[in-house]
Amino acid sequence: MSLLRARCPTCHGYTAVALDGEYECHSCGRTFAAGLVRVPRAWGDGGEAMIEAAALPLDYPEATVVEEDSLHAQTLAVASDLPARPLVLGGCCCSHIGAVEGLAARHGRIGVVWLDAHGDLNTPESSPSGDEWGMPLRMLLDGGAIEPGDVALWGARNLDPPEVEFIAAAGIRGDPAAVLERVRRVYVALDCDVLDPGEMAVFMPEPDGPSLADVEALLIGIRERGAVVGAGFTGLVPDPANVEKVERLATALGF
């Protein structure tokens, strides 16, 4: 599939043409600020609901669907198939790995704002479950795609002790503003379980999270302070009510 064309959500054909980082449908004339990358995989046990959620009908042109048999192959495929400005819909948070690696290769140094109720900083040795979806941020850091000082982990409230130790030792920040003072471009990884469970239907809810309005305000602030070169939404279940909420948050980022 060529990234020069994407499937228009209105016309349902490959009539959305890449133009200066955006897409314009040559059939209906609509324009879009991002190309949608679907990654319908979950690298752990029992993640079928997250896989189904990657098919939610977001109102963005579908540039590519990545379905690979290994996480390594998925990462390479996502990195190579990125539109100029990607909006990733997983699956689990492992879908962010290829997006961040691809954008870092394209732009050089980038920051990452990781919004998640969990740390995603485990290793195979420290993980209580062994599920790879608890490791993607650590994979990015250990792989050298991003530096710890260029990462903000926001909203995390269920951390394993080794994750707490790693955050302190590595100097990972909790305030996105601190990262935006260091880097010009950022990727926003939003595991929707960062929200309070009453706000959105997610795979792994955690109590005492922020409201949808709180996260929306945070994303608007990120957009106003830095160049958002990509974003991704993960950790959902296939509830149709999630569509409007995800699109609301994507709009807050300027997508």
MARBA-3410 file (N, C-alpha, C, O; in Angstrom, 1 decimal):
255
0.8,-1.2,0.0,0.0,0.0,0.0,0.9,1.2,0.0,1.8,1.4,0.8 ~ 0.6,2.2,-0.9,1.4,3.4,-1.0,0.9,4.4,0.1,-0.3,4.6,0.2 ~ 1.8,5.1,0.8,1.4,6.1,1.8,1.0,7.4,1.1,0.6,8.3,1.8 ~ 1.1,7.4,-0.2,0.6,8.6,-1.0,-0.9,8.6,-1.0,-1.5,9.7,-1.3 ~ -1.5,7.5,-0.8,-3.0,7.4,-0.9,-3.5,6.7,0.4,-2.8,5.7,0.9
-4.6,7.1,0.9,-5.2,6.4,2.0,-6.7,6.3,1.8,-7.3,7.0,0.9 ~ -7.3,5.4,2.6,-8.8,5.2,2.4,-9.5,6.3,3.1,-9.4,6.5,4.3 ~ -10.3,7.1,2.3,-11.1,8.2,2.9,-12.2,7.6,3.7,-12.9,6.7,3.3 ~ -12.4,8.1,5.0,-13.5,7.6,5.8,-14.9,8.0,5.3,-15.9,7.4,5.7 ~ -15.0,9.0,4.4,-16.3,9.3,3.8,-16.5,8.6,2.6,-17.6,8.0,2.4
-15.6,8.5,1.6,-15.8,7.9,0.3,-15.5,6.4,0.4,-16.0,5.7,-0.5 ~ -14.7,6.0,1.3,-14.4,4.5,1.5,-13.5,4.0,0.4,-13.4,2.7,0.3 ~ -12.9,4.8,-0.4,-12.0,4.4,-1.4,-10.6,5.0,-1.1,-10.5,5.9,-0.3 ~ -9.6,4.6,-1.9,-8.3,5.1,-1.7,-8.1,6.4,-2.5,-7.4,6.5,-3.4 ~ -8.9,7.4,-2.0,-9.0,8.6,-2.7,-8.4,9.8,-1.9,-8.5,11.0,-2.4
-7.9,9.5,-0.7,-7.2,10.6,0.1,-5.8,10.6,-0.3,-5.1,9.6,-0.1 ~ -5.3,11.7,-0.8,-3.9,11.8,-1.3,-3.1,12.7,-0.4,-3.5,13.7,0.1 ~ -1.9,12.2,-0.1,-0.9,12.9,0.8,-0.5,14.2,0.1,-0.1,14.2,-1.0 ~ -0.5,15.2,0.9,-0.2,16.6,0.4,0.3,17.4,1.5,-0.4,17.8,2.4 ~ 1.7,17.7,1.5,2.3,18.6,2.5,2.0,18.1,3.9,1.7,18.9,4.8
2.1,16.8,4.2,1.9,16.3,5.5,0.5,16.0,5.9,0.3,15.4,6.9 ~ -0.5,16.5,5.1,-1.9,16.2,5.3,-2.4,15.3,4.2,-1.6,14.9,3.3 ~ -3.7,15.0,4.3,-4.4,14.2,3.2,-5.5,15.0,2.7,-6.3,15.7,3.5 ~ -5.7,15.0,1.4,-6.9,15.6,0.8,-7.6,14.6,-0.1,-6.9,14.0,-1.0 ~ -8.9,14.4,0.1,-9.6,13.4,-0.7,-10.0,14.1,-2.0,-10.6,15.1,-2.1
-9.5,13.5,-3.1,-9.8,14.1,-4.4,-11.2,13.7,-4.9,-11.6,14.1,-6.0 ~ -11.9,13.0,-4.1,-13.3,12.7,-4.5,-14.3,13.6,-3.8,-15.1,14.2,-4.4 ~ -14.2,13.7,-2.4,-15.2,14.5,-1.7,-14.6,15.9,-1.3,-15.3,16.8,-0.8 ~ -13.3,16.0,-1.4,-12.6,17.3,-1.1,-12.3,17.5,0.4,-11.7,18.6,0.7 ~ -12.5,16.5,1.2,-12.2,16.7,2.6,-10.7,16.7,2.9,-10.0,16.1,2.1
-10.2,17.4,3.9,-8.8,17.4,4.2,-8.7,16.9,5.7,-9.6,17.0,6.5 ~ -7.5,16.3,5.9,-7.3,15.6,7.2,-5.8,16.0,7.6,-4.9,16.0,6.8 ~ -5.6,16.2,8.9,-4.3,16.6,9.4,-3.4,15.4,9.8,-2.3,15.6,10.2 ~ -3.9,14.2,9.6,-3.1,13.0,9.9,-3.6,11.8,9.1,-4.7,11.8,8.6 ~ -2.7,10.8,9.0,-3.1,9.5,8.4,-3.1,8.5,9.5,-2.3,8.4,10.3
-4.2,7.6,9.4,-4.4,6.6,10.4,-3.6,5.4,10.2,-3.6,4.8,9.1 ~ -2.9,4.9,11.2,-2.2,3.6,11.1,-2.8,2.7,12.1,-2.8,2.9,13.4 ~ -3.5,1.6,11.7,-4.1,0.6,12.6,-3.1,-0.5,12.9,-2.5,-1.0,12.0 ~ -3.0,-0.8,14.2,-2.1,-1.9,14.6,-2.9,-2.9,15.5,-2.8,-2.8,16.7 ~ -3.6,-3.8,14.9,-4.5,-4.6,15.6,-3.8,-5.9,16.2,-4.2,-7.0,15.9
-2.9,-5.7,17.1,-2.3,-6.7,17.9,-2.2,-6.4,19.3,-2.1,-5.2,19.7 ~ -2.1,-7.4,20.2,-1.9,-7.2,21.6,-0.9,-8.2,22.1,-1.1,-9.4,22.0 ~ 0.3,-7.8,22.6,1.4,-8.7,22.9,1.3,-9.0,24.4,2.1,-8.5,25.2 ~ 0.4,-9.9,24.7,0.2,-10.4,26.0,-1.0,-11.4,26.0,-1.6,-11.6,24.9 ~ -1.4,-11.9,27.1,-2.5,-12.8,27.2,-3.8,-12.1,27.4,-3.9,-11.3,28.3
-4.8,-12.5,26.7,-6.1,-12.1,26.9,-6.4,-10.7,26.3,-7.4,-10.0,26.8 ~ -5.7,-10.2,25.4,-5.9,-8.8,24.9,-6.8,-8.7,23.7,-6.7,-7.8,22.9 ~ -7.7,-9.7,23.5,-8.5,-9.7,22.3,-9.4,-8.5,22.1,-9.6,-8.0,21.0 ~ -9.8,-7.9,23.3,-10.6,-6.7,23.2,-9.8,-5.5,22.6,-10.4,-4.7,21.9 ~ -8.6,-5.4,23.0,-7.7,-4.3,22.4,-7.5,-4.5,20.9,-7.5,-3.6,20.2
-7.4,-5.8,20.5,-7.2,-6.0,19.1,-8.5,-5.6,18.3,-8.4,-4.9,17.3 ~ -9.7,-5.9,18.8,-10.9,-5.4,18.2,-11.0,-3.9,18.2,-11.5,-3.4,17.2 ~ -10.5,-3.3,19.2,-10.7,-1.8,19.3,-9.9,-1.1,18.3,-10.2,0.1,17.9 ~ -8.8,-1.7,17.7,-8.1,-1.1,16.6,-8.9,-0.9,15.4,-8.4,-0.2,14.4 ~ -10.0,-1.5,15.3,-10.9,-1.3,14.1,-12.0,-0.3,14.3,-12.9,-0.1,13.5
-12.0,0.5,15.5,-13.0,1.5,15.7,-12.9,2.5,14.5,-11.9,2.9,14.0 ~ -14.1,2.9,14.1,-14.2,3.8,12.8,-13.9,5.2,13.1,-14.8,6.1,13.1 ~ -12.6,5.6,13.2,-12.2,7.0,13.4,-12.3,7.7,12.1,-12.2,7.1,11.0 ~ -12.6,9.0,12.2,-12.8,9.8,11.0,-11.5,10.4,10.5,-11.3,11.6,10.4 ~ -10.6,9.5,10.1,-9.3,9.9,9.6,-9.0,8.9,8.4,-9.5,7.7,8.4
-8.3,9.3,7.4,-7.9,8.4,6.3,-7.0,7.3,6.7,-6.0,7.5,7.4 ~ -7.4,6.1,6.4,-6.6,4.9,6.8,-5.4,4.7,5.8,-5.6,4.4,4.7 ~ -4.2,5.0,6.3,-3.0,4.9,5.5,-2.5,3.4,5.4,-2.1,3.0,4.3 ~ -2.6,2.7,6.5,-2.1,1.3,6.5,-2.6,0.6,7.7,-3.0,1.2,8.7 ~ -2.6,-0.8,7.6,-3.0,-1.7,8.6,-1.8,-2.6,8.8,-1.4,-3.3,7.9
-1.2,-2.7,10.0,-0.1,-3.5,10.3,-0.4,-4.7,11.1,-0.9,-4.5,12.3 ~ -0.3,-5.8,10.5,-0.6,-7.1,11.2,0.6,-8.1,11.0,0.7,-8.7,9.9 ~ 1.5,-8.2,11.9,2.6,-9.0,11.8,2.6,-10.1,12.8,1.9,-10.0,13.8 ~ 3.4,-11.1,12.6,3.4,-12.3,13.5,4.4,-12.2,14.6,4.4,-13.1,15.5 ~ 5.2,-11.1,14.7,6.1,-10.9,15.8,6.1,-9.4,16.2,5.9,-8.6,15.3
6.5,-9.1,17.4,6.6,-7.7,17.8,7.7,-7.0,17.0,7.6,-5.9,16.6 ~ 8.8,-7.7,16.8,9.9,-7.2,16.0,9.5,-6.8,14.6,9.7,-5.7,14.1 ~ 8.7,-7.7,14.0,8.3,-7.4,12.6,7.2,-6.3,12.6,7.2,-5.5,11.7 ~ 6.4,-6.3,13.6,5.4,-5.2,13.7,6.1,-3.8,13.9,5.7,-2.9,13.2 ~ 7.1,-3.8,14.7,7.8,-2.5,14.9,8.5,-2.0,13.7,8.4,-0.8,13.3
9.1,-2.9,12.9,9.7,-2.5,11.6,8.7,-2.1,10.6,8.9,-1.1,9.9 ~ 7.5,-2.8,10.6,6.5,-2.4,9.6,5.9,-1.0,10.0,5.6,-0.2,9.1 ~ 5.6,-0.8,11.2,5.0,0.5,11.6,6.0,1.6,11.3,5.6,2.6,10.8 ~ 7.3,1.4,11.6,8.3,2.4,11.4,8.4,2.8,9.9,8.6,3.9,9.6 ~ 8.3,1.8,9.1,8.5,2.0,7.6,7.2,2.5,6.9,7.3,3.0,5.8
6.1,2.3,7.6,4.8,2.6,6.9,4.2,3.9,7.5,3.0,4.1,7.3 ~ 4.9,4.7,8.2,4.4,5.9,8.8,4.0,7.0,7.8,4.9,7.3,6.9 ~ 2.8,7.5,7.8,2.5,8.8,7.1,3.4,9.9,7.6,4.1,9.8,8.6 ~ 3.3,11.0,6.9,4.1,12.2,7.4,3.7,12.6,8.8,4.6,13.0,9.6 ~ 2.4,12.5,9.1,1.9,12.8,10.5,1.0,11.7,10.9,-0.2,11.7,10.5
1.5,10.7,11.6,0.7,9.5,11.9,-0.2,9.6,13.1,0.2,10.3,14.1 ~ -1.3,9.0,13.0,-2.2,8.8,14.2,-2.4,7.3,14.3,-3.0,6.7,13.4 ~ -1.8,6.7,15.3,-1.7,5.3,15.5,-2.9,4.8,16.4,-3.2,5.5,17.4 ~ -3.6,3.8,16.0,-4.7,3.2,16.8,-4.3,1.7,17.0,-4.4,0.9,16.1 ~ -4.0,1.4,18.3,-3.7,0.0,18.6,-5.0,-0.6,19.2,-6.0,0.1,19.2
-5.0,-1.9,19.5,-3.9,-2.7,20.0,-3.4,-2.2,21.3,-3.9,-1.2,22.0 ~ -2.3,-2.8,21.7,-1.7,-2.5,23.0,-0.6,-1.4,22.7,-0.4,-1.0,21.6 ~ 0.1,-1.0,23.8,1.0,0.1,23.7,2.3,-0.3,22.9,3.1,0.6,22.6 ~ 2.5,-1.5,22.6,3.6,-1.9,21.8,3.5,-1.3,20.4,4.5,-1.2,19.7 ~ 2.3,-0.9,20.0,2.2,-0.2,18.7,2.9,1.1,18.6,3.3,1.6,17.6
3.2,1.7,19.8,3.9,3.0,19.8,5.4,2.8,19.5,6.1,3.8,19.1 ~ 6.0,1.6,19.7,7.4,1.4,19.5,7.8,1.8,18.1,8.7,2.6,17.9 ~ 7.2,1.2,17.1,7.6,1.5,15.7,7.3,2.9,15.4,8.1,3.5,14.6 ~ 6.2,3.5,15.9,6.0,4.9,15.6,7.1,5.8,16.1,7.5,6.7,15.4 ~ 7.5,5.6,17.3,8.5,6.5,17.9,9.8,6.2,17.2,10.6,7.2,16.9
10.2,5.0,16.9,11.5,4.7,16.2,11.5,5.3,14.8,12.5,5.9,14.4 ~ 10.3,5.2,14.1,10.3,5.8,12.8,10.4,7.3,12.8,11.0,7.9,12.0 ~ 9.7,7.9,13.7,9.7,9.4,13.8,11.1,9.9,14.3,11.5,10.9,13.8 ~ 11.7,9.2,15.2,13.0,9.6,15.6,14.0,9.5,14.5,14.9,10.3,14.3 ~ 13.9,8.4,13.7,14.8,8.3,12.5,14.5,9.4,11.5,15.5,9.9,10.8
13.3,9.8,11.4,12.9,10.9,10.4,13.3,12.3,10.9,13.8,13.1,10.1 ~ 13.1,12.6,12.2,13.3,13.9,12.7,14.5,14.1,13.5,14.9,15.3,13.8 ~ 15.2,13.1,13.8,16.3,13.2,14.8,15.7,13.1,16.2,14.9,12.3,16.5 ~ 16.2,13.9,17.1,15.8,13.9,18.5,14.3,14.3,18.6,13.9,15.3,18.1 ~ 13.5,13.4,19.3,12.2,13.7,19.6,11.9,13.4,21.1,12.6,12.6,21.7
10.9,14.1,21.7,10.5,13.8,23.0,9.2,12.9,22.9,8.6,12.8,21.9 ~ 8.9,12.3,24.0,7.7,11.4,24.1,7.0,11.8,25.4,7.5,11.8,26.5 ~ 5.7,12.0,25.2,4.8,12.2,26.4,4.0,10.9,26.4,3.1,10.7,25.6 ~ 4.2,10.2,27.5,3.5,8.8,27.6,2.5,9.0,28.7,2.8,9.1,29.9 ~ 1.2,8.9,28.3,0.1,9.1,29.2,-0.5,7.7,29.5,-1.0,7.0,28.6
-0.4,7.2,30.7,-0.7,5.8,31.0,-0.9,5.6,32.5,-0.2,6.3,33.3 ~ -1.9,4.8,32.9,-2.0,4.5,34.3,-0.9,3.6,34.8,-0.7,3.5,36.0 ~ -0.2,3.0,33.8,0.9,2.0,34.2,2.2,2.6,33.6,2.2,3.5,32.8 ~ 3.3,2.0,34.1,4.6,2.6,33.7,5.1,2.1,32.4,5.8,2.8,31.7 ~ 4.7,0.8,32.0,5.3,0.2,30.8,6.8,0.2,30.7,7.4,0.3,29.7
7.4,0.1,31.9,8.8,0.2,32.1,9.5,-1.1,32.6,10.6,-1.1,33.0 ~ 8.7,-2.2,32.5,9.3,-3.5,33.0,10.2,-4.1,31.9,10.2,-3.7,30.8 ~ 11.0,-5.0,32.3,11.8,-5.9,31.5,11.3,-7.3,31.6,10.5,-7.6,32.5 ~ 11.7,-8.2,30.7,11.3,-9.6,30.9,11.6,-10.2,32.3,11.0,-11.1,32.8 ~ 12.7,-9.6,32.9,13.2,-10.1,34.2,12.3,-9.5,35.3,12.1,-10.2,36.3
11.9,-8.3,35.2,11.1,-7.6,36.3,9.6,-7.8,36.2,8.9,-7.5,37.1 ~ 9.1,-8.2,35.0,7.7,-8.2,34.8,7.0,-9.3,35.6,7.4,-10.4,35.5 ~ 6.0,-8.9,36.4,5.2,-10.0,37.1,4.4,-10.9,36.2,4.2,-12.1,36.5 ~ 4.0,-10.4,35.0,3.1,-11.1,34.1,3.8,-11.7,32.9,3.4,-12.7,32.4 ~ 4.9,-11.1,32.5,5.6,-11.5,31.3,5.0,-10.9,30.0,5.5,-11.2,29.0
3.9,-10.2,30.2,3.2,-9.6,29.0,4.1,-8.4,28.4,4.5,-7.5,29.2 ~ 4.3,-8.5,27.1,5.2,-7.4,26.5,4.5,-6.1,26.5,5.2,-5.1,26.4 ~ 3.2,-6.0,26.7,2.5,-4.7,26.7,2.9,-3.9,27.9,2.5,-2.7,28.0 ~ 3.5,-4.5,28.9,4.0,-3.8,30.1,5.5,-3.3,29.9,6.1,-2.9,30.9 ~ 6.0,-3.4,28.7,7.4,-3.1,28.5,7.8,-2.1,27.4,8.9,-1.8,27.3
6.8,-1.6,26.6,7.2,-0.8,25.4,8.0,0.4,25.7,8.9,0.7,24.9 ~ 7.7,1.2,26.7,8.5,2.4,27.0,9.9,2.0,27.4,10.9,2.7,27.0 ~ 10.1,1.0,28.1,11.4,0.5,28.5,12.2,0.0,27.2,13.4,0.3,27.1 ~ 11.5,-0.6,26.3,12.1,-1.1,25.1,12.7,0.1,24.3,13.8,0.1,23.8 ~ 11.9,1.2,24.2,12.3,2.4,23.5,13.5,3.0,24.2,14.5,3.5,23.5
13.5,3.1,25.5,14.7,3.7,26.2,15.9,2.8,26.1,17.0,3.3,25.8 ~ 15.8,1.5,26.3,16.9,0.6,26.2,17.4,0.5,24.8,18.6,0.3,24.6 ~ 16.6,0.7,23.8,17.0,0.6,22.4,17.6,1.9,21.9,18.2,1.9,20.8 ~ 17.6,3.0,22.7,18.2,4.2,22.3,17.4,5.1,21.4,18.0,6.1,20.9 ~ 16.2,4.8,21.1,15.4,5.7,20.3,15.1,7.0,20.9,15.0,8.1,20.2
15.0,7.0,22.2,14.7,8.3,23.0,15.6,8.3,24.2,16.0,7.2,24.7 ~ 15.8,9.5,24.8,16.6,9.6,26.0,15.6,9.7,27.2,14.6,10.3,27.1 ~ 16.0,9.2,28.4,15.1,9.3,29.5,14.7,10.8,29.9,13.6,11.0,30.3 ~ 15.6,11.7,29.7,15.3,13.1,30.0,14.3,13.7,29.0,13.8,14.8,29.3 ~ 14.1,13.1,27.9,13.2,13.6,26.9,11.8,12.9,27.0,11.0,12.9,26.1
11.5,12.2,28.1,10.3,11.4,28.3,9.6,12.0,29.5,10.1,12.2,30.6 ~ 8.3,12.2,29.3,7.4,12.5,30.5,6.4,11.4,30.6,5.7,11.0,29.6 ~ 6.3,10.8,31.8,5.3,9.7,32.1,4.3,10.4,33.0,4.6,10.7,34.1 ~ 3.1,10.5,32.4,2.0,11.3,33.1,0.8,10.4,33.4,0.4,9.7,32.5 ~ 0.3,10.5,34.6,-0.9,9.8,35.0,-0.7,8.4,35.6,-1.6,7.7,35.9
0.6,7.9,35.6,0.9,6.6,36.1,0.6,6.5,37.6,1.0,7.3,38.4 ~ -0.2,5.5,38.0,-0.6,5.3,39.4,-0.6,3.8,39.8,-0.9,3.5,41.0 ~ -0.2,2.9,38.9,-0.1,1.5,39.3,1.3,1.1,38.8,1.4,0.5,37.6 ~ 2.3,1.3,39.6,3.7,1.0,39.1,4.2,-0.2,40.0,4.0,-0.3,41.2 ~ 5.0,-1.1,39.3,5.7,-2.1,40.0,6.9,-1.5,40.6,7.5,-0.6,40.1
7.4,-2.1,41.8,8.6,-1.5,42.4,9.8,-1.3,41.5,10.5,-0.3,41.7 ~ 10.1,-2.3,40.6,11.3,-2.0,39.8,11.0,-0.8,38.8,12.0,-0.2,38.5 ~ 9.8,-0.6,38.5,9.5,0.6,37.6,9.8,1.9,38.4,10.3,2.8,37.9 ~ 9.3,1.9,39.7,9.6,3.1,40.5,11.1,3.4,40.6,11.5,4.5,40.5 ~ 11.8,2.3,40.9,13.3,2.5,41.0,13.9,3.0,39.7,14.8,3.8,39.7
13.4,2.4,38.6,14.0,2.9,37.3,13.7,4.3,37.0,14.5,5.0,36.5 ~ 12.4,4.8,37.3,12.1,6.1,37.0,13.0,7.1,37.8,13.4,8.1,37.2 ~ 13.3,6.8,39.0,14.1,7.6,39.8,15.6,7.6,39.3,16.2,8.6,39.3 ~ 16.0,6.4,39.0,17.4,6.3,38.5,17.7,6.9,37.2,18.7,7.5,36.9 ~ 16.7,6.8,36.3,16.8,7.3,34.9,16.5,8.8,34.8,16.9,9.4,33.8
15.8,9.3,35.8,15.4,10.7,35.7,14.3,11.0,34.7,14.2,12.1,34.1 ~ 13.3,10.1,34.6,12.1,10.3,33.8,11.2,11.3,34.5,11.0,11.2,35.7 ~ 10.7,12.2,33.7,9.9,13.3,34.2,8.5,13.0,34.3,8.0,12.0,33.6 ~ 7.7,13.7,35.1,6.3,13.6,35.2,5.5,14.7,34.5,4.3,14.6,34.3 ~ 6.3,15.8,34.2,5.6,17.0,33.7,6.0,17.2,32.2,7.1,17.4,31.9
5.0,17.1,31.3,5.3,17.3,29.9,5.9,18.6,29.6,6.7,18.7,28.6 ~ 5.6,19.6,30.4,6.2,21.0,30.1,7.7,20.9,30.2,8.4,21.6,29.5 ~ 8.3,20.1,31.1,9.7,20.0,31.3,10.4,19.4,30.0,11.5,19.8,29.6 ~ 9.7,18.4,29.4,10.2,17.8,28.2,10.1,18.8,27.0,11.0,18.9,26.2 ~ 9.0,19.6,27.0,8.9,20.5,25.9,9.8,21.7,25.9,10.0,22.4,25.0
10.5,21.8,27.1,11.5,22.8,27.2,12.8,22.3,26.6,13.8,23.1,26.3 ~ 12.9,21.0,26.4,14.2,20.4,25.9,14.1,20.0,24.5,15.2,19.9,23.8 ~ 13.0,19.7,23.9,12.9,19.2,22.6,11.9,20.0,21.8,11.0,20.7,22.3 ~ 12.0,20.0,20.5,11.1,20.8,19.6,10.0,19.9,19.1,8.9,20.5,18.8 ~ 10.1,18.6,19.0,9.1,17.7,18.5,8.8,16.6,19.5,9.7,16.1,20.1
7.5,16.3,19.5,7.1,15.2,20.5,6.1,14.2,19.8,5.4,14.6,18.9 ~ 6.1,13.0,20.3,5.1,12.0,20.0,4.3,11.8,21.3,4.9,11.7,22.4 ~ 3.0,11.8,21.2,2.1,11.6,22.4,1.6,10.2,22.3,0.8,9.8,21.4 ~ 1.9,9.4,23.3,1.4,8.0,23.4,0.4,8.0,24.5,0.7,8.2,25.7 ~ -0.9,7.7,24.1,-2.0,7.8,25.1,-2.7,6.5,25.2,-3.5,6.1,24.4
-2.3,5.8,26.3,-3.0,4.6,26.7,-4.3,5.1,27.4,-4.1,5.8,28.5 ~ -5.4,4.8,26.9,-6.6,5.4,27.4,-7.0,5.0,28.8,-7.9,5.5,29.4 ~ -6.3,4.0,29.4,-6.5,3.7,30.8,-6.0,4.7,31.7,-6.1,4.6,32.9 ~ -5.3,5.7,31.2,-4.9,6.8,32.0,-6.1,7.6,32.6,-6.0,8.2,33.6 ~ -7.2,7.5,31.9,-8.4,8.2,32.3,-9.1,7.5,33.4,-8.9,6.3,33.6
-9.9,8.2,34.2,-10.7,7.6,35.2,-11.6,6.6,34.6,-12.1,6.9,33.5 ~ -11.9,5.4,35.2,-12.7,4.4,34.5,-14.1,4.8,34.0,-14.6,4.3,33.1 ~ -14.6,5.8,34.6,-15.9,6.3,34.2,-15.9,7.1,33.0,-17.0,7.5,32.4 ~ -14.7,7.5,32.5,-14.6,8.4,31.3,-14.6,7.7,30.0,-15.1,8.2,29.0 ~ -14.0,6.5,29.9,-13.9,5.8,28.7,-13.8,4.3,29.0,-13.3,3.9,30.0
-14.3,3.5,28.0,-14.2,2.0,28.2,-12.8,1.5,27.7,-12.5,1.6,26.6 ~ -12.1,1.0,28.7,-10.7,0.6,28.4,-10.5,-0.9,28.9,-11.3,-1.4,29.6 ~ -9.3,-1.4,28.4,-9.0,-2.8,28.7,-8.6,-3.0,30.2,-8.9,-4.0,30.8 ~ -7.8,-2.1,30.7,-7.2,-2.3,32.0,-7.4,-1.1,32.9,-6.5,-0.3,33.2 ~ -8.7,-0.8,33.3,-9.0,0.4,34.1,-8.3,0.4,35.4,-8.1,-0.6,36.1
-8.0,1.7,35.8,-7.4,1.9,37.1,-8.1,3.1,37.8,-8.4,4.1,37.1 ~ -8.5,3.0,39.0,-9.2,4.1,39.7,-8.4,5.3,39.9,-7.2,5.3,39.7 ~ -9.1,6.4,40.1,-8.5,7.7,40.5,-7.7,8.4,39.4,-6.7,9.0,39.7 ~ -8.2,8.3,38.2,-7.5,8.9,37.1,-8.2,10.3,36.8,-9.1,10.7,37.4 ~ -7.6,11.0,35.8,-8.1,12.3,35.4,-9.3,12.2,34.6,-9.7,11.1,34.1
-10.0,13.3,34.4,-11.2,13.3,33.6,-10.8,13.5,32.1,-9.7,13.8,31.8 ~ -11.8,13.2,31.2,-11.5,13.5,29.8,-11.2,15.0,29.6,-10.3,15.3,28.8 ~ -11.9,15.8,30.3,-11.6,17.3,30.1,-10.2,17.6,30.6,-9.5,18.5,30.0 ~ -9.7,17.0,31.7,-8.4,17.2,32.2,-7.3,16.8,31.1,-6.4,17.6,30.8 ~ -7.5,15.6,30.5,-6.6,15.2,29.5,-6.7,16.0,28.3,-5.6,16.3,27.7
-7.9,16.4,27.9,-8.0,17.3,26.7,-7.3,18.6,26.9,-6.6,19.1,26.0 ~ -7.4,19.2,28.1,-6.7,20.4,28.4,-5.1,20.2,28.4,-4.4,21.1,27.9 ~ -4.7,19.1,28.9,-3.3,18.8,28.8,-2.8,18.7,27.4,-1.7,19.2,27.0 ~ -3.5,18.0,26.5,-3.1,17.8,25.1,-3.1,19.2,24.4,-2.3,19.4,23.5 ~ -4.1,20.0,24.7,-4.1,21.4,24.1,-2.8,22.1,24.4,-2.2,22.8,23.6
-2.4,22.0,25.7,-1.2,22.7,26.2,0.0,22.1,25.5,0.9,22.9,25.1 ~ 0.1,20.8,25.2,1.2,20.2,24.5,1.2,20.7,23.1,2.3,21.1,22.6 ~ 0.1,20.8,22.4,0.0,21.3,21.1,0.5,22.7,21.0,1.1,23.1,20.0 ~ 0.1,23.5,21.9,0.5,24.9,21.9,1.9,25.2,22.2,2.5,26.2,21.8 ~ 2.6,24.2,22.8,4.0,24.5,23.2,5.0,23.8,22.4,6.2,24.1,22.4
4.6,22.8,21.6,5.6,22.0,20.8,4.9,21.5,19.6,3.7,21.5,19.4 ~ 5.8,21.0,18.7,5.3,20.4,17.4,5.0,18.9,17.7,5.9,18.1,17.9 ~ 3.7,18.5,17.6,3.3,17.1,17.8,3.4,16.4,16.4,2.6,16.7,15.5 ~ 4.5,15.6,16.3,4.7,15.0,15.0,4.0,13.6,14.8,4.0,13.0,13.8 ~ 3.4,13.2,15.9,2.6,11.9,15.8,2.0,11.7,17.2,2.4,12.2,18.2
1.0,10.8,17.1,0.3,10.4,18.4,-0.3,9.0,18.2,-0.5,8.5,17.1 ~ -0.6,8.4,19.3,-1.2,7.1,19.2,-2.2,6.9,20.4,-2.0,7.4,21.5 ~ -3.2,6.1,20.2,-4.2,5.7,21.2,-4.3,4.2,21.3,-4.4,3.5,20.3 ~ -4.2,3.7,22.5,-4.1,2.3,22.8,-4.9,2.0,24.0,-5.4,2.8,24.7 ~ -5.0,0.6,24.3,-5.6,0.2,25.5,-7.1,0.3,25.6,-7.7,0.2,26.7
-7.8,0.4,24.4,-9.2,0.5,24.4,-9.9,-0.8,24.3,-9.3,-1.8,24.0 ~ -11.3,-0.8,24.4,-12.1,-1.9,24.1,-13.1,-1.4,23.0,-13.2,-0.2,22.8 ~ -13.7,-2.3,22.2,-14.4,-1.9,21.0,-15.8,-1.3,21.4,-16.8,-1.9,20.9 ~ -15.9,-0.3,22.2,-17.2,0.3,22.5,-17.4,1.5,21.6,-16.5,2.4,21.5 ~ -18.5,1.5,20.8,-18.7,2.6,19.9,-18.7,4.0,20.6,-18.3,5.0,19.9
-19.0,4.1,21.9,-18.9,5.4,22.6,-17.5,5.9,22.7,-17.3,7.1,22.9 ~ -16.5,5.1,22.5,-15.1,5.5,22.5,-14.7,6.4,21.3,-13.8,7.2,21.4 ~ -15.4,6.2,20.2,-15.0,6.9,19.0,-15.0,8.4,19.1,-14.0,9.1,18.8 ~ -16.1,9.0,19.6,-16.2,10.4,19.7,-15.2,11.0,20.7,-14.6,12.0,20.5 ~ -14.9,10.2,21.8,-13.9,10.6,22.8,-12.5,10.6,22.3,-11.7,11.5,22.5
-12.2,9.6,21.5,-10.8,9.5,20.9,-10.6,10.7,19.9,-9.6,11.3,19.9 ~ -11.7,10.9,19.1,-11.6,12.0,18.1,-11.5,13.4,18.8,-10.8,14.3,18.3 ~ -12.1,13.5,19.9,-12.1,14.7,20.7,-10.6,15.0,21.2,-10.1,16.1,21.1 ~ -10.0,13.9,21.7,-8.6,14.1,22.2,-7.6,14.3,21.0,-6.7,15.0,21.1 ~ -7.9,13.6,19.9,-7.0,13.8,18.7,-7.1,15.3,18.2,-6.1,15.9,17.8
-8.3,15.8,18.2,-8.5,17.2,17.8,-7.8,18.1,18.8,-7.3,19.2,18.3 ~ -7.8,17.8,20.0,-7.0,18.6,21.0,-5.5,18.7,20.6,-4.9,19.7,20.9 ~ -5.0,17.7,20.0,-3.6,17.7,19.6,-3.4,18.3,18.2,-2.3,18.5,17.7 ~ -4.5,18.8,17.6,-4.4,19.4,16.3,-4.5,18.5,15.1,-4.2,18.8,14.0 ~ -5.0,17.3,15.4,-5.2,16.3,14.3,-6.6,16.4,13.7,-6.9,15.6,12.8
END
